């Protein structure tokens, strides 16, 4: 029997939580594992508690949803440092900076790239580049 790696488990958990999102355009999930590979936080993209769980707009960046990474960071029960954040999509530039400021995440693993059109047009770095510049290990898989 072949056992899944912890990276496979982390990404599978993120994908599972993405299914909770009511976003018809893109469902994003996130999972944080501590250095012992235990789940310490999960999240998905959705509206704030008590708000209607629907998109405000189909315009890029105007969904009204809180990003999965933010929800996972807010829900986390931190256990030291050296955590790995697994996310179905590359973090946006804002989420990248929030991940950096958590001071707990040393590695980010994602599956799908995220293209921020406004940043691309301006020649600005995307989330993965911002994370790498801060010394966080970033890996795209699959």
N, C-alpha and C positions, 0 to 999 in steps of 0.2 A: 504494500500500500504506500502511495506517495502522499506525504503530508504537504499542505500548502506552506509556502514561506510566510514570514510575518508581513512582508510587503504585500503579498497576495491577499492575506487576510485583511490588512489595513485598507487596501483599495476596494475589496469586496464589501467591507463594512461601509465605506464611504458611498459606494454605489447603492447599497441597500437603503441608506438614509436619504439619498437623493430621491427615491421613490415617494417620500413623504411630501415633496415639494408640489405645490399646486400650480407652478409655473408651466404653462403650456408651451412656452418657447424653449426653455432650457432648465432642466432639473440638475441641481448641483448638490453634492453631498460631501461631507468632511468628517474625518475621524482622527483623533489624536491618540497616539500610543506613547506611553512612557518608555524609559530605557529598558524596562523589564518586559516590554511588549504587552502591557495591560492597557485597556481602553480607559482614558481619563476624560474624554470629551467627544461629543458628536454634534453635528448640525447639518442643516439643509437650508436652501434659500427659501425664505418666506417672509410674510409681513410680521409686524410687531404684534405681540400678544394683544388680543382683543380686537384687532383690525380685521376687516374682511380679507380672507385669504385668496386674493385674486390680483392679477397684474393691474397696475394703474395705467400702463401704456405699453404698446409693442415697440416703441422707440428704443433704440440701443441705449442702455444706461438709465432708463426711466421706468423701470418695472415697479419701483416702490418696495422691492424685496430687500431684506437684510441678507447679505451674502452668507453662504454656508460656513466659510472660514470664521467669520465674525461670530456666528452663533456657536460654533464649536469652541472658540476661544472664551466666550462668555460662560459657557456651560462647564468648562474644564475644571476638574478637581486635580490641580497640579501635584505632581510627585517629583520634586527636585527639578533638575534641568535635563537637557538632552532628549527632548521629546521629538517625535516624528509626526508631522501633519500629513495625512493622506487626503487628497482631494480629487474629485472626478475631473476638474478643469484647472488649468493654470490659474493661480491667484491673480486678480487684477492688481494694478499699481497701489491702490489704496489698501487692499487686504494685505499685500506684501509688506507695506509699512507697518500695519497693525501687528502682523506676525513678528516682525523684527522687534517692535516695542514690547511684545510679550516677554521677551528675554528668556523664554523657556524652550523655544523650538529651534533645534539645530539642523533639522533636515525636513525638506518638503518633497513629497512624491506625488506626481499628478499624471493623468492619462492624456487629457485633451488640451491642446494649446488654446489660449484665449487671446484673441486679436482685438486690442483696443484701437479702434480706427483713429480717434483723435490724437492719441499718442504716436501712432505710426506716422500720421501726416506731419506731425511736429518733430519727428526724429527722436522721440523720447523713449527711454527703455521701458520694456514690459515688466510685469511682475517678477518673472523668474530671474531676469537680469538684476532687478533691484535687490532681490533676496541674495543672489550670488555676491553682489557688491558688498553686502553686509556680512559676508562670511558664512552664510547659511548654505548648506549642501542642497542642491536641487537636482532632481532626477525625473525625467519624463519616461514613462514606461508604456509598453503596448503600443 
